[in-house]
Amino acid sequence: MVWAPQHKGGTSGRVTIVNQDNGQIPRRKLSDEVRDRLLSEITDGNLAPGQLLPSERELMERYGVGRPAVREAMQALQGMGLIQVRHGERPKVAEPQLDQLYDQLSLTMRHVLTHGEGMLEQLKDARVMLEMQMSRVAAVRHDDIQIAGLRAIVADQRAASDSAERFMMLDGAFHQAVAAISGNMLLASVTRAIFAWKARFHVDAVRTPGLEQLTLSEHEAIVEAIASGDPDLAAVRMQEHLLRANALYSQANSTN
């Protein structure tokens, strides 16, 4: 497959793809080309966060395309979270926001886990590795206020043992709080996205008798390991918790 730009005179805004397998040359949508050119401007730093994009008419003239192609390109960039489009105003480059990353990660993760064979086990493995490392970092970087916050979450979770939905929400809050101690908001967003998936796929599993108390005791052990300042112990406690929880969740799901 060969990409062959066709920009004679700089006005067509079209790209063709030469398919060497059958000789056919399918045409690429004009809006895709406009989107990619603007995307390059943004990723290369030529259009900075907060900066206004050229007007529709300017883009139409620059790329030699019609209004529909420009508007479709804008919609695509907006869906990617890269630009802000408000009625009556020119679009501008969006400020970087991790909430948008969380939304995109969450939706993609749900789709992959629903339809991707074997992806569930791979995600479980990735989560164990990620959270073990975050526990190590938390054991080194924590302060007394953060430890008190973790203990408060565990106490609230204990009080919510009879409510599967709230118990699950606080379960996610606990792991996100551990991630937040690292000071790395990207890791915190990834953890939040994982729990958006977990709340959908495993909410019934926590209703199995005994899992609540097991989770609480393991959370308490993780907090004490972090508070002790022992990175290796914190990582081991987190690993034991996640591996055991994964096994019990699988067992609970297989019997439902």
N, C-alpha and C positions, 0 to 999 in steps of 0.2 A: 504494500500500500504506500503510495507516494503522495505527499502534499504538494500541490502545484498552485502557487498564488497566481491569480489572473488580475493584475491591477494596471493594465495599460492605461496611461493617462491619469491614473490615480483617482478615477471617479466611479468605477463600477462597484467597488466594495464586495466583490464576489471572490470566493475561493472554490476551486474544484479539486476533487480527489481522484487521482488516477488509480483504478483498481487493476493491478497487474494480473489478477487471476482470470478475469473475463473481458478485460478491455473496456468495460463500461466506465463512464465518468459521471458519477452522481454529483449533483450540485449541493453545496452547503447553503443553509439558510442565511440570508443577509443579516438577520438579527444576531445570529451566532457570531458572525464576523465582527459586527459592531460591539457586541458584548466583550469579545476577546481583546479587541483593540483598547477599549476603555479599561478592561481588567489589567492589561499590561501597564497602562498609564498609572493605575492605582498601585499595583504591586511594585513598580519601579520607583515610586515616590514622586512621580511628576504631578500627581493629584494627591494632595495631602488631606488627612482627616479634617473635616470642616470646610474644605474648599468647594466652591460651587462648580458644577460641571458646565460645559458649554450648553447653550440653549438647544432645543430640538432643531431649530432651523440651522444653527451653526453645524450641528452634527450631520444633518441631512446634506448640507453643502459639502462638508469636509469629506464624507464617505460616499457621496453620490447615491444615497438610498432614500426611500420614502419614509414618511412619518411612522407607519406601522412597524418597520424594522427597528427604528430608534426606540419606540415605546416597548416593544417586546424585549429589547436588550436591557432597557431600564428595569423592567419587571424582573428579569432574570438576576440582575445585580442586586436588586432590592431583596429578592428571595435568598440570596447568599449572605445578606446582612452587610453588604459593602457600601450601599448608598442609602440615603434617606430621601423619600419622595413625598412631598406634601402638596396638597391641592393649591394651585395658584402660585407656587414657588418653584424656582429651579432646583433640581436635585442637587444634593451635595454628598460628598464622601462622608460616610458614617464614622463616628468615633469608635475605636475598638472597644467592644463590650463582651465580657466573658459570659454574660447571660445569653447572648445570641449563640455563642459556642455551645453552651449547655443545651439549648433547644435543638440545635442541629445534631449534636451527638446523641441526644436522647432519641430523636426520631429515627436516625440512621441505625442506632443500636437495636431498637425494637424491630425494624424491618429485617435486619440481618439475622437476628435471633429467631424471628418467626419463619423465615424462608431459607436461611443458610444452614445446610447440613453440617453438623459438627462444630458450629460456631459457639454454641452454648458452653461446651467444655473448654474451648479455647479462651473464652471470656473469663470463665472461672479461674483458669490458670493465671491469666494476666492480672486479674484482680488480686489474687493471693500475692503475687510478686510485687505489685504496686503498693498494696497496703502494708506489707512487711517492711518495705523501705520507708514508708511514711511513718511507721511506728518507731523505726530506728531514729529518724530525724526528730520526731516528737520527744523522744527520751533525752535528746541532747539540747533541744531549743525551748522546751516548755518553761512556763513560769507558774507561780502558785495560783494565779487567777485562772489560767487555762486548766489546771488540774481540778480546781474547784468546779469549773464549768463542766468538765467531763463527769465528775461525781454527781453533779446535779442532774445531768441527763439520765444517768443510770437510775437515780432515785425516782425521777419522773417515769421512767420506763417500767420500773417495778410497780409503781402505782397504777400503771395502765395495762397490767398483765391480762385483764379480762376484756380488753378491747384490741382485737387483732389489727385494726386499721391504725389506731394511735400507737400501738406497740411497734408496728412496722415503721411508722413515720419517725419515731424516736430512735429506732435502730439506725435509720439512715442519718439522723442528726448526730448520733454518736460517732459514726465513721467519718462524717464530714468534719466534725470538730477535731478529730485526730489529724485529718489532712490539713486543716486550717493552721494548726500549730507550726507546720513547716514554713508558713509565710508565702507559699507558692500557690497563688490563686488558680493557676491552670490545673494543678493537681486537684484542688478542691472542686473545680468545675467538672473534671472527669469523674470524680467520686460521686458527685451529685447526679450526673447522667446515669451512672451505673445503678443508682438506687431508684431512678425513675423507671428503669427496666425492671428492677427487682420487685418494686411495688406492684407491677402489673402481672408478673409471671409467678411470684411466690407468695402472694398474700394469704392464700389458703394454707400454706405449709405451716405458718406460725400458729395455726389453730390446733395443731397436733399436741395433745397433752404432754407436758414435760419439756418442750422446746423453749418455752419462755424462761423457765428457771435456768436452763442450761445456758441460754444466751446471756442472761443477767450475770451469772457467776463468771462467765468468760470475759464479759465486759469489765467486771470489777478487777479481774486478774490483769487485764491489759492496762487499766488505769494505774494500778499499783506498780506494774513494771515500768511504765513511762515515768511515774513519779519518782521511782528509785534512781532514775538516770542511767539505767542499764540498757543500752541499745539492743544488744543480742537477746536479752530476756524479753524485751518488748516485742521484737520481731518473732520470736518463738511463740509467745502467747497469741499474737495475732494470727500466725500460721495455723496453730492448733485450732483456734476458734473458727477460722474460715474453712479449713478442711473438714472439720467435724460438722459444721453447719451445712456445707455442700452435700455431705453424705446423708445427713438427716433430711434435708430438703428433697433430695432425690428419692429417698425411701418414702417420704410422705406423699410425694406426687405420684409415685407408682401405685400407691394404694387407693388414691382418690378416683 
